Amino acid sequence: MKKEDKILNIIRAIRLSFLEAGIIYTMGACYGFYTILKAIFPEAVAYMTPNEDHIVAKINEKFYDVRGEYIGSDGLPINGFTLLNKRQHSYWESVVSTQRAEFILKKDEK
């Protein structure tokens, strides 16, 4: 199996693992999705999309998110991604930590 197929199969499995995965990992938890891919593919690197509202993982010169390869609506690769710097990594790690804390607190309220 080609590595790209393995990447896409894993992404598909994560996306299909629960109903809201596609929504959650594209609307606030995109950095968390990157960390999953990073755990599986240590060479993954976090990048910000050109519109600066989404984190994607670069693996083997291609960009991925929970939907698969991150490409334009025309089916062509998108350019203009920005490598996350240390400050941005820290920010997004704090977002993920805050999301976990909020979930735990809401769960304990029930």
N, C-alpha and C positions, 0 to 999 in steps of 0.2 A: 504494500500500500504506500502510495506517495505521501510525503509529509503533509502536503496541502490537504489531501483527502482526510488524513488523520485529524488535522486541526479542525476542518469543517465538520467531521463526525462528532468530535467532542463538543464543539459549539452547539450543534444540533441537539445532542443529548442534554446539555445544560438547558437550552431554550425550551425543550419539551418536558423537562423534569417537573415543572409546575406551571400552572395556567398563566400566571402573571409574569413569568421570567422575562419575556420580551419587553414588557412595560417597565418593570423595575430596573432592568439593566440598561435601559435607554433614557430613563427619566430620574436620574439622581444616584444610581448605584453603578454607573459605568466604570468607575475606578475599582470598585469591588470585583467587577467582572474581569477587569485587567489583572487583578491579583490572582484570580483563579487560573487564568491562562498562564501567568508568570510561574505559578507553582507547577504547572504541567510542562510548560516550555520555558525553561530558565533563560533562554535567549530573548524572550519577549521584552519589548521596550515600550513604555507609555508615551503616547503622543496626544496632543490636543488637536481637534479638528479645526479646519480653517475658520469656522464661525465661532470658535472658542467656547462651545457649550457641551462638548462631549469628549470623553477619553476613549481612545482606541489602542489596541496592542499591535505593534509592528513585529511580525515574525517572518523571517525569510523574505524581506523586501515587500511584503504585503501587509495591509492594515485590516484588522478584524475587530468586530464587536459582536454582540449577542445574535445579530442577524446573519453573521457570516463575514465574507470579505466585504470591507467597507468601500463601496463603489458608488458612483453617481447614478442618477436615475436613467442616464443614457447607457449604463453598463460599462462605462470606462472608469479607470482609476481616477481618484481625486488627488489633486496636488495641493500643497500649501500647509501640510501638517507641521506642528511645532513640537519639538522634543520637550517633555516636561523637565523643568529644572528642579533642584532640591526643594526650593520653597514651595513650588506647586505640588510636588509629591507630598510634602508635609501637610499642605492645605487639604488635599484630597483624602489623605489618611485620616485627618481629623473629621472630615465629612462622613467617612465610613464609620468611624468610632461613634460619632454623634447619632447616626442612623441606628446603630446597634443599641445604644443607650435608650433612645426613644422607643424602640421596639420592646425592650425589656421592661421599661417603665409602663408602657401601655398594657403589656401582657400581665404585669403584676396588679394593675388596677382592676382587672376583671375578676 
